[in-house]
Amino acid sequence: MRIYVLATASFGLCFTGCEKNERVLVEETRRSTTKDFEVKLFTTSDERFRDAKPSPVKGEMPEGWLQLPSTEIRVLNYRFGESATGEVYVSISGGNVAENIDRWLKQFGVRSFSMEEFREMERVEVLGNEGVWVETDGDYNGGPMGGGVKSGYALAGVVADVGGNILTVKMLGLKGEVEQEKSKLRDYVKSLEVASN
């Protein structure tokens, strides 16, 4: 019995002693999670909902609007109106000014416009650049993500090329509520400025 135990112990020592000590290089990565950072109390909406990436622009929120968390697409995001269904949001888009206006109008079934009609559209100042003011109303079809066709809707907003980036400020909601809030939207657009981060 002693010989068996001794032989087993010797074999175990030999086996463990024969292992090579090789370095292992891990080349995989993973996304950071909340467990990787200290908990921070009293964070801003930007810090909570946009991975601490603040909006590149800021503006004076009109009375009666409700600020919502930003999203990946909406750098500033608001609700308005008695129905609480009206939306105003600021985003940075691709394409050019005319393409974005055309996309907005097509959501209301409006045909594409000519370059002559484009040149006649109202111009407004946005962040020191010229933007194009857009208004329309009717049946709104925001596609599958927009919840289907909505009757009695209206749109007001501005599209501008700001330093090679397309900045859009879009108000969308029930026609009567958009009509009531349109002047606030104009003031809001005037108040926009580059955020100092």
N, CA, C and O of each residue as an XYZ file, in Angstrom:
788
protein
N       0.820     -1.189      0.000
C       0.000      0.000      0.000
C       0.865      1.254      0.000
O       0.573      2.223     -0.701
N       1.932      1.227      0.793
C       2.826      2.392      0.838
C       3.512      2.617     -0.496
O       3.713      3.756     -0.918
N       3.858      1.560     -1.135
C       4.548      1.671     -2.420
C       3.611      2.314     -3.459
O       4.047      3.164     -4.235
N       2.359      1.923     -3.477
C       1.384      2.481     -4.413
C       1.207      3.982     -4.202
O       1.189      4.747     -5.167
N       1.076      4.409     -2.937
C       0.915      5.830     -2.613
C       2.149      6.603     -3.020
O       2.043      7.683     -3.602
N       3.314      6.066     -2.723
C       4.568      6.735     -3.062
C       4.713      6.853     -4.584
O       5.137      7.894     -5.088
N       4.366      5.797     -5.308
C       4.467      5.821     -6.767
C       3.507      6.852     -7.355
O       3.864      7.575     -8.285
N       2.294      6.921     -6.817
C       1.321      7.883     -7.299
C       1.801      9.306     -7.046
O       1.672     10.164     -7.920
N       2.346      9.568     -5.876
C       2.855     10.900     -5.546
C       4.000     11.277     -6.462
O       4.073     12.415     -6.925
N       4.900     10.336     -6.732
C       6.037     10.612     -7.622
C       5.563     10.927     -9.035
O       6.073     11.844     -9.679
N       4.570     10.149     -9.519
C       4.032     10.386    -10.858
C       3.395     11.778    -10.945
O       3.558     12.477    -11.945
N       2.672     12.175     -9.895
C       2.033     13.494     -9.859
C       3.054     14.606     -9.917
O       2.852     15.598    -10.617
N       4.166     14.455     -9.180
C       5.214     15.478     -9.199
C       5.861     15.571    -10.577
O       6.146     16.662    -11.070
N       6.084     14.430    -11.180
C       6.696     14.415    -12.510
C       5.768     15.065    -13.536
O       6.215     15.831    -14.389
N       4.485     14.755    -13.447
C       3.510     15.287    -14.410
C       3.412     16.787    -14.322
O       3.425     17.466    -15.348
N       3.313     17.338    -13.089
C       3.199     18.783    -12.933
C       4.506     19.480    -13.251
O       4.501     20.620    -13.716
N       5.607     18.825    -13.011
C       6.899     19.432    -13.294
C       7.209     19.486    -14.771
O       8.057     20.271    -15.194
N       6.540     18.666    -15.567
C       6.804     18.598    -16.995
C       6.017     19.636    -17.797
O       6.270     19.810    -18.989
N       5.086     20.315    -17.173
C       4.277     21.302    -17.898
C       5.129     22.484    -18.329
O       6.026     22.905    -17.599
N       4.851     23.022    -19.515
C       5.559     24.207    -20.003
C       4.823     25.448    -19.532
O       3.593     25.473    -19.533
N       5.532     26.444    -19.144
C       4.933     27.739    -18.785
C       4.939     28.632    -20.021
O       5.930     29.303    -20.309
N       3.819     28.633    -20.751
C       3.705     29.451    -21.953
C       2.838     30.671    -21.657
O       1.889     30.594    -20.877
N       3.168     31.781    -22.279
C       2.333     32.985    -22.147
C       1.153     32.873    -23.100
O       1.275     32.378    -24.221
N       0.012     33.346    -22.622
C      -1.190     33.339    -23.445
C      -1.539     34.785    -23.746
O      -1.675     35.600    -22.833
N      -1.685     35.103    -25.020
C      -2.053     36.449    -25.442
C      -3.525     36.442    -25.844
O      -3.923     35.721    -26.758
N      -4.326     37.248    -25.157
C      -5.756     37.341    -25.455
C      -5.967     38.543    -26.367
O      -5.596     39.665    -26.021
N      -6.560     38.308    -27.522
C      -6.768     39.373    -28.492
C      -8.232     39.743    -28.652
O      -8.576     40.483    -29.573
N      -9.090     39.257    -27.793
C     -10.509     39.573    -27.861
C     -10.810     40.803    -27.021
O     -10.118     41.082    -26.041
N     -11.834     41.526    -27.405
C     -12.275     42.672    -26.618
C     -13.762     42.533    -26.335
O     -14.452     41.732    -26.965
N     -14.237     43.299    -25.409
C     -15.667     43.338    -25.111
C     -16.048     44.772    -24.820
O     -15.205     45.600    -24.476
N     -17.328     45.051    -24.963
C     -17.822     46.390    -24.657
C     -17.773     46.615    -23.162
O     -17.985     45.693    -22.376
N     -17.491     47.853    -22.774
C     -17.520     48.198    -21.363
C     -18.949     48.125    -20.858
O     -19.893     48.415    -21.592
N     -19.099     47.744    -19.624
C     -20.420     47.716    -18.995
C     -20.384     48.612    -17.770
O     -19.337     49.151    -17.413
N     -21.530     48.766    -17.131
C     -21.593     49.610    -15.936
C     -20.727     49.055    -14.816
O     -20.354     49.795    -13.906
N     -20.401     47.773    -14.861
C     -19.538     47.175    -13.822
C     -18.091     47.637    -13.939
O     -17.304     47.472    -13.006
N     -17.740     48.220    -15.093
C     -16.364     48.674    -15.311
C     -16.115     50.085    -14.783
O     -14.976     50.553    -14.794
N     -17.148     50.759    -14.328
C     -17.012     52.145    -13.888
C     -17.629     52.315    -12.512
O     -18.514     51.561    -12.109
N     -17.145     53.315    -11.807
C     -17.743     53.649    -10.512
C     -19.126     54.241    -10.747
O     -19.355     54.936    -11.736
N     -20.034     53.962     -9.838
C     -21.377     54.534     -9.929
C     -21.286     56.021     -9.647
O     -20.660     56.436     -8.671
N     -21.911     56.828    -10.501
C     -21.886     58.273    -10.346
C     -23.310     58.763    -10.109
O     -24.187     58.557    -10.948
N     -23.537     59.395     -8.998
C     -24.859     59.923     -8.684
C     -25.083     61.249     -9.405
O     -24.127     61.938     -9.760
N     -26.343     61.600     -9.619
C     -26.755     62.880    -10.209
C     -26.136     63.110    -11.588
O     -25.623     64.191    -11.876
N     -26.191     62.087    -12.431
C     -25.662     62.229    -13.783
C     -26.668     62.956    -14.674
O     -27.860     63.003    -14.369
N     -26.184     63.512    -15.760
C     -27.049     64.196    -16.722
C     -27.680     63.163    -17.650
O     -27.266     62.004    -17.668
N     -28.673     63.581    -18.411
C     -29.296     62.687    -19.395
C     -28.265     62.216    -20.413
O     -28.269     61.052    -20.814
N     -27.383     63.120    -20.830
C     -26.348     62.729    -21.784
C     -25.491     61.603    -21.222
O     -25.199     60.632    -21.921
N     -25.088     61.731    -19.965
C     -24.233     60.716    -19.360
C     -24.959     59.384    -19.203
O     -24.358     58.324    -19.378
N     -26.251     59.435    -18.874
C     -27.011     58.198    -18.664
C     -27.365     57.506    -19.966
O     -27.284     56.280    -20.052
N     -27.754     58.264    -20.979
C     -28.351     57.656    -22.151
C     -27.500     57.715    -23.410
O     -27.864     57.082    -24.401
N     -26.400     58.432    -23.424
C     -25.594     58.531    -24.649
C     -24.133     58.275    -24.371
O     -23.263     58.868    -25.010
N     -23.851     57.390    -23.416
C     -22.474     57.025    -23.107
C     -21.597     58.246    -22.839
O     -20.442     58.300    -23.262
N     -22.156     59.216    -22.137
C     -21.446     60.421    -21.716
C     -20.946     61.261    -22.893
O     -19.992     62.025    -22.744
N     -21.572     61.127    -24.043
C     -21.220     61.956    -25.189
C     -22.224     63.098    -25.249
O     -23.368     62.879    -25.649
N     -21.841     64.283    -24.873
C     -22.801     65.392    -24.865
C     -23.196     65.833    -26.266
O     -22.482     65.594    -27.239
N     -24.353     66.482    -26.342
C     -24.842     66.988    -27.615
C     -23.883     68.058    -28.142
O     -23.372     68.860    -27.362
N     -23.633     68.081    -29.452
C     -22.744     69.107    -30.004
C     -23.391     70.489    -30.057
O     -22.702     71.487    -30.269
N     -24.721     70.555    -29.865
C     -25.437     71.826    -29.869
C     -26.341     71.910    -28.649
O     -26.686     70.902    -28.034
N     -26.712     73.139    -28.320
C     -27.668     73.348    -27.228
C     -28.570     74.507    -27.602
O     -28.224     75.332    -28.448
N     -29.733     74.562    -26.964
C     -30.685     75.627    -27.242
C     -31.558     75.883    -26.033
O     -31.591     75.080    -25.101
N     -32.267     77.006    -26.046
C     -33.156     77.362    -24.945
C     -34.501     76.662    -25.144
O     -35.257     76.996    -26.056
N     -34.788     75.690    -24.282
C     -36.026     74.929    -24.401
C     -37.219     75.826    -24.101
O     -37.272     76.444    -23.038
N     -38.175     75.906    -25.019
C     -39.347     76.756    -24.794
C     -40.219     76.249    -23.644
O     -40.221     75.061    -23.319
N     -40.943     77.160    -23.050
C     -41.866     76.810    -21.984
C     -42.931     75.859    -22.524
O     -43.444     76.046    -23.627
N     -43.252     74.852    -21.744
C     -44.272     73.895    -22.151
C     -43.729     72.665    -22.855
O     -44.457     71.688    -23.028
N     -42.460     72.689    -23.269
C     -41.854     71.509    -23.870
C     -41.280     70.638    -22.764
O     -40.914     71.137    -21.700
N     -41.204     69.362    -23.013
C     -40.631     68.405    -22.070
C     -39.386     67.807    -22.695
O     -39.439     67.249    -23.791
N     -38.256     67.926    -21.991
C     -37.028     67.352    -22.537
C     -37.002     65.855    -22.268
O     -37.289     65.403    -21.160
N     -36.654     65.098    -23.297
C     -36.519     63.646    -23.210
C     -35.049     63.273    -23.335
O     -34.239     64.083    -23.786
N     -34.698     62.052    -22.938
C     -33.314     61.624    -23.134
C     -32.945     61.634    -24.613
O     -33.779     61.366    -25.478
N     -31.707     61.941    -24.882
C     -31.202     61.879    -26.251
C     -31.135     60.422    -26.683
O     -31.133     59.514    -25.853
N     -31.080     60.215    -27.975
C     -30.915     58.866    -28.518
C     -29.712     58.883    -29.445
O     -29.048     59.906    -29.608
N     -29.448     57.751    -30.038
C     -28.319     57.674    -30.962
C     -28.522     58.630    -32.135
O     -27.554     59.179    -32.661
N     -29.783     58.835    -32.550
C     -30.077     59.687    -33.704
C     -30.439     61.105    -33.278
O     -30.055     62.065    -33.946
N     -31.174     61.252    -32.172
C     -31.656     62.561    -31.727
C     -30.714     63.137    -30.669
O     -30.705     62.690    -29.522
N     -29.924     64.131    -31.070
C     -28.967     64.707    -30.114
C     -29.676     65.573    -29.080
O     -29.187     65.717    -27.960
N     -30.815     66.150    -29.437
C     -31.709     66.847    -28.501
C     -33.120     66.365    -28.825
O     -33.469     66.199    -29.994
N     -33.932     66.141    -27.786
C     -35.192     65.449    -27.986
C     -36.251     66.011    -27.044
O     -36.010     66.120    -25.841
N     -37.429     66.371    -27.578
C     -38.473     67.011    -26.766
C     -39.859     66.470    -27.135
O     -40.064     65.900    -28.206
N     -40.799     66.670    -26.209
C     -42.231     66.443    -26.449
C     -42.943     67.767    -26.231
O     -42.480     68.617    -25.471
N     -44.086     67.933    -26.913
C     -44.865     69.158    -26.720
C     -46.331     68.856    -26.988
O     -46.681     67.788    -27.490
N     -47.182     69.817    -26.643
C     -48.601     69.752    -26.977
C     -49.463     69.149    -25.896
O     -49.002     68.379    -25.054
N     -50.737     69.524    -25.942
C     -51.707     69.031    -24.969
C     -51.849     67.512    -25.042
O     -52.066     66.858    -24.022
N     -51.728     66.958    -26.231
C     -51.842     65.506    -26.404
C     -50.581     64.770    -25.938
O     -50.595     63.550    -25.775
N     -49.507     65.506    -25.727
C     -48.185     64.955    -25.346
C     -47.649     63.992    -26.401
O     -46.843     63.114    -26.092
N     -48.096     64.156    -27.642
C     -47.593     63.299    -28.725
C     -46.696     64.059    -29.700
O     -46.045     63.449    -30.548
N     -46.658     65.390    -29.583
C     -45.823     66.180    -30.486
C     -44.351     65.944    -30.196
O     -43.949     65.784    -29.044
N     -43.555     65.924    -31.254
C     -42.116     65.687    -31.117
C     -41.326     66.821    -31.753
O     -41.683     67.338    -32.811
N     -40.252     67.190    -31.083
C     -39.257     68.088    -31.674
C     -37.918     67.433    -31.404
O     -37.625     67.029    -30.278
N     -37.111     67.334    -32.443
C     -35.782     66.786    -32.192
C     -34.752     67.387    -33.138
O     -35.053     67.802    -34.257
N     -33.533     67.412    -32.637
C     -32.387     67.908    -33.390
C     -31.539     66.693    -33.720
O     -31.268     65.867    -32.849
N     -31.120     66.580    -34.965
C     -30.268     65.459    -35.344
C     -29.232     65.894    -36.367
O     -29.359     66.931    -37.019
N     -28.218     65.075    -36.481
C     -27.188     65.262    -37.504
C     -27.432     64.165    -38.526
O     -27.412     62.982    -38.185
N     -27.663     64.547    -39.775
C     -28.038     63.579    -40.811
C     -26.996     63.518    -41.910
O     -26.097     64.355    -41.994
N     -27.140     62.503    -42.752
C     -26.293     62.379    -43.930
C     -26.972     63.062    -45.112
O     -27.998     63.726    -44.961
N     -26.388     62.889    -46.274
C     -26.973     63.463    -47.489
C     -26.729     64.952    -47.596
O     -25.720     65.469    -47.116
N     -27.678     65.642    -48.241
C     -27.571     67.095    -48.359
C     -28.908     67.719    -47.966
O     -29.855     67.007    -47.634
N     -28.981     69.030    -48.005
C     -30.177     69.748    -47.551
C     -31.400     69.335    -48.365
O     -32.432     68.991    -47.789
N     -31.302     69.363    -49.698
C     -32.452     69.043    -50.558
C     -32.935     67.622    -50.342
O     -34.142     67.383    -50.307
N     -32.008     66.661    -50.194
C     -32.401     65.265    -49.985
C     -33.176     65.088    -48.681
O     -34.149     64.334    -48.639
N     -32.759     65.769    -47.626
C     -33.452     65.652    -46.344
C     -34.843     66.277    -46.397
O     -35.799     65.736    -45.843
N     -34.943     67.421    -47.071
C     -36.263     68.050    -47.224
C     -37.176     67.140    -48.033
O     -38.341     66.958    -47.680
N     -36.661     66.570    -49.108
C     -37.429     65.668    -49.958
C     -37.930     64.465    -49.142
O     -39.077     64.049    -49.305
N     -37.093     63.910    -48.275
C     -37.486     62.769    -47.430
C     -38.611     63.167    -46.490
O     -39.573     62.416    -46.326
N     -38.505     64.351    -45.862
C     -39.564     64.833    -44.962
C     -40.887     64.973    -45.708
O     -41.928     64.517    -45.236
N     -40.836     65.606    -46.875
C     -42.061     65.864    -47.621
C     -42.703     64.568    -48.132
O     -43.928     64.453    -48.172
N     -41.878     63.604    -48.517
C     -42.409     62.323    -48.979
C     -43.159     61.597    -47.864
O     -44.069     60.815    -48.139
N     -42.787     61.848    -46.612
C     -43.513     61.246    -45.490
C     -44.955     61.760    -45.425
O     -45.811     61.155    -44.779
N     -45.208     62.879    -46.100
C     -46.554     63.446    -46.184
C     -47.155     63.286    -47.583
O     -48.182     63.888    -47.894
N     -46.521     62.486    -48.407
C     -47.038     62.234    -49.746
C     -46.845     63.377    -50.711
O     -47.492     63.412    -51.757
N     -45.968     64.319    -50.389
C     -45.718     65.474    -51.262
C     -44.684     65.061    -52.317
O     -43.659     64.457    -51.998
N     -44.968     65.391    -53.551
C     -44.075     65.043    -54.658
C     -42.732     65.755    -54.515
O     -42.612     66.748    -53.797
N     -41.744     65.237    -55.196
C     -40.430     65.884    -55.194
C     -40.543     67.270    -55.813
O     -41.379     67.506    -56.685
N     -39.709     68.166    -55.363
C     -39.742     69.547    -55.836
C     -38.637     69.800    -56.851
O     -37.651     69.066    -56.921
N     -38.827     70.851    -57.632
C     -37.812     71.241    -58.619
C     -36.755     72.107    -57.937
O     -36.966     72.596    -56.827
N     -35.635     72.289    -58.595
C     -34.583     73.154    -58.055
C     -35.066     74.592    -57.956
O     -34.653     75.330    -57.062
N     -35.947     74.994    -58.880
C     -36.531     76.345    -58.816
C     -37.354     76.496    -57.533
O     -37.246     77.506    -56.838
N     -38.176     75.487    -57.223
C     -38.982     75.515    -55.988
C     -38.077     75.484    -54.753
O     -38.361     76.131    -53.745
N     -37.002     74.734    -54.848
C     -36.043     74.664    -53.733
C     -35.435     76.042    -53.473
O     -35.314     76.461    -52.322
N     -35.055     76.741    -54.534
C     -34.444     78.072    -54.375
C     -35.423     79.077    -53.779
O     -35.000     80.041    -53.142
N     -36.734     78.866    -53.975
C     -37.744     79.795    -53.467
C     -38.170     79.506    -52.020
O     -38.922     80.285    -51.434
N     -37.702     78.406    -51.448
C     -38.078     78.082    -50.069
C     -37.488     79.105    -49.106
O     -36.425     79.672    -49.358
N     -38.197     79.333    -47.994
C     -37.762     80.322    -46.994
C     -36.425     79.915    -46.382
O     -36.192     78.748    -46.069
N     -35.560     80.905    -46.220
C     -34.261     80.679    -45.583
C     -34.265     81.300    -44.189
O     -34.825     82.374    -43.969
N     -33.620     80.592    -43.247
C     -33.471     81.088    -41.871
C     -32.033     80.839    -41.425
O     -31.343     79.972    -41.962
N     -31.600     81.603    -40.450
C     -30.239     81.439    -39.943
C     -30.207     80.373    -38.851
O     -31.034     80.369    -37.939
N     -29.230     79.466    -38.967
C     -29.019     78.409    -37.975
C     -27.527     78.315    -37.688
O     -26.741     78.000    -38.582
N     -27.139     78.582    -36.466
C     -25.728     78.489    -36.073
C     -24.816     79.263    -37.026
O     -23.714     78.811    -37.337
N     -25.269     80.419    -37.483
C     -24.478     81.247    -38.383
C     -24.468     80.768    -39.822
O     -23.702     81.286    -40.636
N     -25.298     79.794    -40.154
C     -25.391     79.256    -41.508
C     -26.813     79.420    -42.025
O     -27.741     79.678    -41.259
N     -26.967     79.270    -43.317
C     -28.294     79.376    -43.912
C     -28.987     78.017    -43.884
O     -28.456     77.017    -44.368
N     -30.187     78.008    -43.303
C     -31.003     76.811    -43.290
C     -32.258     77.029    -44.105
O     -32.622     78.167    -44.401
N     -32.927     75.937    -44.471
C     -34.162     76.014    -45.239
C     -35.318     75.629    -44.327
O     -35.325     74.552    -43.731
N     -36.304     76.536    -44.226
C     -37.495     76.306    -43.395
C     -38.491     75.467    -44.198
O     -38.751     75.744    -45.369
N     -39.043     74.438    -43.549
C     -39.951     73.517    -44.213
C     -41.245     73.417    -43.413
O     -41.216     73.322    -42.186
N     -42.392     73.439    -44.115
C     -43.694     73.223    -43.482
C     -44.570     72.415    -44.417
O     -44.554     72.624    -45.630
N     -45.332     71.495    -43.856
C     -46.338     70.768    -44.619
C     -47.316     70.134    -43.643
O     -47.066     70.094    -42.438
N     -48.438     69.636    -44.173
C     -49.401     68.944    -43.310
C     -50.188     67.940    -44.136
O     -50.141     67.954    -45.366
N     -50.914     67.067    -43.441
C     -51.706     66.043    -44.112
C     -51.585     64.718    -43.407
O     -51.487     64.663    -42.181
N     -51.590     63.646    -44.178
C     -51.433     62.299    -43.631
C     -49.952     61.979    -43.557
O     -49.246     61.993    -44.565
N     -49.491     61.689    -42.344
C     -48.075     61.428    -42.117
C     -47.825     59.928    -42.107
O     -48.505     59.179    -41.406
N     -46.846     59.496    -42.890
C     -46.452     58.095    -42.915
C     -44.967     57.999    -42.611
O     -44.125     58.189    -43.488
N     -44.662     57.705    -41.372
C     -43.262     57.603    -40.957
C     -42.653     56.248    -41.205
O     -41.552     55.975    -40.726
N     -43.343     55.377    -41.948
C     -42.827     54.044    -42.230
C     -43.121     53.085    -41.093
O     -43.851     53.426    -40.163
N     -42.553     51.876    -41.162
C     -42.853     50.852    -40.156
C     -42.510     51.283    -38.729
O     -43.201     50.908    -37.782
N     -41.449     52.067    -38.579
C     -41.042     52.515    -37.243
C     -41.886     53.693    -36.761
O     -41.881     54.017    -35.573
N     -42.615     54.340    -37.687
C     -43.420     55.506    -37.336
C     -44.830     55.180    -36.886
O     -45.603     56.087    -36.579
N     -45.184     53.885    -36.840
C     -46.495     53.500    -36.342
C     -47.618     53.620    -37.348
O     -48.780     53.739    -36.961
N     -47.297     53.592    -38.633
C     -48.349     53.655    -39.655
C     -48.755     55.071    -39.998
O     -48.149     56.037    -39.533
N     -49.799     55.186    -40.827
C     -50.262     56.493    -41.301
C     -51.054     57.198    -40.200
O     -51.909     56.593    -39.551
N     -50.759     58.485    -39.999
C     -51.451     59.303    -39.001
C     -52.075     60.493    -39.712
O     -51.379     61.267    -40.370
N     -53.373     60.634    -39.580
C     -54.092     61.731    -40.240
C     -54.057     62.995    -39.406
O     -53.916     62.948    -38.184
N     -54.187     64.139    -40.089
C     -54.259     65.419    -39.397
C     -52.959     65.838    -38.739
O     -52.962     66.481    -37.689
N     -51.854     65.473    -39.358
C     -50.538     65.794    -38.801
C     -49.915     66.969    -39.542
O     -50.357     67.339    -40.630
N     -48.898     67.539    -38.948
C     -48.160     68.632    -39.596
C     -46.695     68.535    -39.225
O     -46.320     67.906    -38.235
N     -45.885     69.167    -40.036
C     -44.442     69.202    -39.841
C     -43.965     70.634    -40.015
O     -44.442     71.351    -40.895
N     -43.033     71.045    -39.185
C     -42.322     72.312    -39.364
C     -40.881     72.052    -38.946
O     -40.623     71.266    -38.034
N     -39.965     72.701    -39.604
C     -38.579     72.484    -39.216
C     -37.612     73.162    -40.146
O     -37.991     73.906    -41.051
N     -36.354     72.884    -39.899
C     -35.295     73.507    -40.677
C     -34.203     72.482    -40.948
O     -33.894     71.637    -40.108
N     -33.629     72.578    -42.138
C     -32.503     71.730    -42.526
C     -31.379     72.665    -42.955
O     -31.585     73.573    -43.761
N     -30.185     72.432    -42.406
C     -29.063     73.323    -42.727
C     -27.771     72.537    -42.859
O     -27.559     71.540    -42.169
N     -26.916     73.002    -43.754
C     -25.563     72.467    -43.862
C     -24.692     73.307    -42.939
O     -24.476     74.497    -43.171
N     -24.197     72.663    -41.891
C     -23.367     73.364    -40.906
C     -21.982     72.728    -40.930
O     -21.758     71.668    -40.345
N     -21.071     73.386    -41.609
C     -19.700     72.885    -41.679
C     -19.578     71.511    -42.307
O     -18.740     70.712    -41.890
N     -20.408     71.222    -43.311
C     -20.340     69.921    -43.975
C     -21.209     68.855    -43.320
O     -21.302     67.741    -43.838
N     -21.843     69.167    -42.200
C     -22.776     68.259    -41.549
C     -24.193     68.782    -41.740
O     -24.416     69.992    -41.707
N     -25.152     67.881    -41.938
C     -26.540     68.292    -42.107
C     -27.229     68.281    -40.749
O     -27.414     67.230    -40.135
N     -27.605     69.476    -40.293
C     -28.307     69.643    -39.022
C     -29.796     69.781    -39.328
O     -30.191     70.619    -40.139
N     -30.621     68.960    -38.680
C     -32.059     69.068    -38.867
C     -32.724     69.342    -37.526
O     -32.342     68.780    -36.500
N     -33.720     70.212    -37.553
C     -34.556     70.490    -36.387
C     -35.984     70.251    -36.857
O     -36.516     71.028    -37.650
N     -36.604     69.183    -36.374
C     -37.889     68.741    -36.911
C     -38.961     68.753    -35.831
O     -38.768     68.206    -34.745
N     -40.094     69.384    -36.137
C     -41.274     69.379    -35.266
C     -42.357     68.590    -35.993
O     -42.650     68.846    -37.161
N     -42.942     67.635    -35.294
C     -43.933     66.760    -35.888
C     -45.041     66.503    -34.877
O     -44.763     66.183    -33.722
N     -46.302     66.640    -35.303
C     -47.399     66.378    -34.387
C     -48.745     66.711    -35.010
O     -48.851     66.955    -36.211
N     -49.768     66.715    -34.168
C     -51.104     67.078    -34.629
C     -51.076     68.489    -35.203
O     -50.404     69.367    -34.662
N     -51.799     68.710    -36.293
C     -51.718     69.978    -37.011
C     -51.978     71.184    -36.111
O     -51.212     72.148    -36.152
N     -53.029     71.156    -35.307
C     -53.341     72.286    -34.428
C     -52.244     72.568    -33.428
O     -51.953     73.727    -33.130
N     -51.631     71.516    -32.906
C     -50.561     71.695    -31.915
C     -49.288     72.224    -32.558
O     -48.579     73.034    -31.960
N     -48.994     71.771    -33.769
C     -47.819     72.297    -34.486
C     -48.040     73.769    -34.801
O     -47.123     74.576    -34.648
N     -49.243     74.130    -35.240
C     -49.555     75.537    -35.526
C     -49.334     76.402    -34.280
O     -48.797     77.505    -34.375
N     -49.746     75.902    -33.124
C     -49.584     76.658    -31.868
C     -48.123     76.821    -31.474
O     -47.743     77.851    -30.918
N     -47.303     75.817    -31.756
C     -45.916     75.798    -31.262
C     -44.889     76.264    -32.286
O     -43.709     76.394    -31.961
N     -45.323     76.517    -33.517
C     -44.401     76.871    -34.596
C     -43.537     78.091    -34.278
O     -42.345     78.107    -34.587
N     -44.130     79.107    -33.664
C     -43.344     80.311    -33.359
C     -42.287     79.999    -32.297
O     -41.189     80.554    -32.328
N     -42.621     79.110    -31.359
C     -41.623     78.692    -30.358
C     -40.474     77.950    -31.041
O     -39.312     78.088    -30.660
N     -40.825     77.161    -32.056
C     -39.787     76.439    -32.790
C     -38.837     77.413    -33.468
O     -37.623     77.213    -33.449
N     -39.383     78.468    -34.069
C     -38.528     79.465    -34.725
C     -37.569     80.101    -33.714
O     -36.387     80.285    -34.001
N     -38.093     80.436    -32.522
C     -37.241     81.015    -31.483
C     -36.191     80.013    -31.021
O     -35.042     80.374    -30.768
N     -36.594     78.761    -30.915
C     -35.667     77.714    -30.491
C     -34.525     77.578    -31.495
O     -33.362     77.476    -31.107
N     -34.856     77.577    -32.781
C     -33.827     77.473    -33.825
C     -32.842     78.637    -33.708
O     -31.633     78.447    -33.844
N     -33.363     79.851    -33.454
C     -32.481     81.031    -33.292
C     -31.572     80.884    -32.089
O     -30.459     81.411    -32.085
N     -32.035     80.167    -31.057
C     -31.258     80.053    -29.813
C     -30.148     79.000    -29.892
O     -29.285     78.951    -29.016
N     -30.161     78.165    -30.923
C     -29.174     77.088    -31.008
C     -27.762     77.647    -31.101
O     -27.489     78.615    -31.810
N     -26.891     77.006    -30.367
C     -25.469     77.371    -30.435
C     -24.627     76.124    -30.207
O     -25.104     75.116    -29.686
N     -23.376     76.214    -30.604
C     -22.459     75.091    -30.411
C     -22.215     74.941    -28.922
O     -21.899     75.911    -28.234
N     -22.364     73.716    -28.426
C     -22.163     73.449    -27.005
C     -20.678     73.429    -26.705
O     -19.901     72.854    -27.468
N     -20.273     74.044    -25.614
C     -18.867     74.004    -25.208
C     -18.716     72.846    -24.244
O     -19.217     72.894    -23.121
N     -18.028     71.811    -24.680
C     -17.881     70.593    -23.858
C     -16.501     70.507    -23.260
O     -16.197     69.554    -22.543
